[in-house]
Amino acid sequence: ETKPSILSVNNIEVVYDEVILVLRGVSLEVPEGEIVTLLGPNGAGKSTTLKAISGLLKTERGEVTRGSVNFMGEEISNRDPEAIVRRGIFQVMEGRRIIGDMTVIENLRLGAFTRRDGQVRDDIERVFSYFPRLKERTGLAGYLSGGEQQMLAIGRAVMARPKMILLDEPSMGLSPLLVKEVFNIIHKINREQGITMLIVEQNANMALHHAGYGYIMESGKIVLDGTQTELLNNQDVKDFYLGHG
Ligand code: ATP
């Protein structure tokens, strides 16, 4: 059974500052409702791929110079980030980017900025049901631990009621125990809210434990892709990405 893609990235090239070629023809498909992971070493172009989808590339003098990004049947490459958020794609940036001098609830309300319905309060409670420890934190978000800030950043994305969330290294800076907890919650949100997830990770073990399909990127190109089982059993993936013991 092949589910229809909600997102198709077709052979994109990305250039920064008009000259620095970073993506050299990247294609990937994300089926609706699934979790897909994008793996690869530092500097491979994973974050750039996410930014090409969310439009945040524009804020860093980057541009999609070839190929297309199709979301729900619509071409979105090089559109404004805000227009893309309104179409239903929300990116959780690497390093979390929560607003430190605002409270948890104020940060969560920010996530709902595109919405006009009156259910923001209910959604805040729903986010607290996923991340109970956030509810206990009534001070400024800047005083949260790294793990709590990551949870808040994911909670803020959920507040937007997006169709798809792009996660840039949710495991970064977290203890192994917290990484496990955060991934379990991501998976729960995917199941319960039906939100499609594209997750960039260095932690291939954890990402492949949760994603049904994965892509591996090196030097601006996809070098391998496959189902969870195919990648977990692939000798190169075992040697270079999964480590031993
Ligand atoms: P990491 O895990 O380190 O973030 P990555 O796979 O996400 O790695 P990118 O951050 O997409 O990789 O970077 C890919 C390449 O693009 C790197 O060589 C990087 O130096 C370059 N790059 C990233 N952002 C910019 C920018 N704003 N201007 C110029 N070059 C950039």
Residues whose N, C-alpha, C, O or C-beta is under 5 A from the ligand:
A	BS01	ATP	Y16 I20 V22 P41 N42 G43 A44 G45 K46 S47 T48 E60
